Each structure stands twice: as C-alpha cells, then as structure tokens.
C-alpha cells in the first residue's frame, strides 16, 4: 500500500510512503477496524520512521467497499476476475454476513 501526496499549493513533486499491511483486527475499545503494518515507514520529509495504523469506522470501510465496487465497473471484466478471483471466498463471506447470516466459527 502506498500513500502518495503532493502539495496543495506549492508543488514540490510527488512523495510516497510504502506500507506493508500485516493484519486487520476489530478494536472494540474504539468500535473500529484497525489495519496494522509489518514495519515502520519512513517520514515524508525527514529520515525519521513512524509506525502507522489505519483506523476505520465500519461506516468508512463500507463507503470504501462501495467506492471499490463503483470503480471496478470501469475495469475489464476478465482483468477484474483475474485480480479478485483468489478473494472470492472472502467476498462471499462478507456478503453473507451483510445479509444477516451467522457464520459458523
């Protein structure tokens, strides 16, 4: 996963930080899904390194899944199938859970 940025007013070029997702977990304290990364990433402007965490509210994650579905409509069907075929079981699991089905542990 890359975070890409450039200045809104002063354009000094594009800067990126690469993050390697390690796991996602439910954080009951904050009622969020937290994405944890396998290593610290360098700072955009200094040689410092930081440990990043993405914290999604369920509604934010739902909005991103919806945006993914809308954006995927622009992909070639064969390319989409090739890219997402390995995660089809996970997509079906999410669909079943969203439909209210309880899944066996």
C-alpha positions, 0 to 999 in steps of 0.5 A: 500500500502506498500513500502518495501526496503532493502539495496543495499549493506549492508543488514540490513533486510527488512523495510516497510512503510504502506500507506493508499491511500485516493484519486487520483486527476489530478494536472494540475499545474504539468500535473500529477496524484497525489495519496494522503494518509489518514495519515502520515507514519512513517520514515524508520529509525527514529520515525519521520512521513512524509506525502507522495504523489505519483506523476505520469506522465500519461506516468508512470501510463500507463507503470504501467497499462501495467506492471499490465496487463503483470503480471496478465497473470501469475495469475489464471484466476478465482483468477484474476476475483475474485480480479478485478471483483468489478473494472470492471466498472472502467476498462471499463471506462478507456478503453473507454476513451483510445479509444477516447470516451467522457464520459458523466459527 
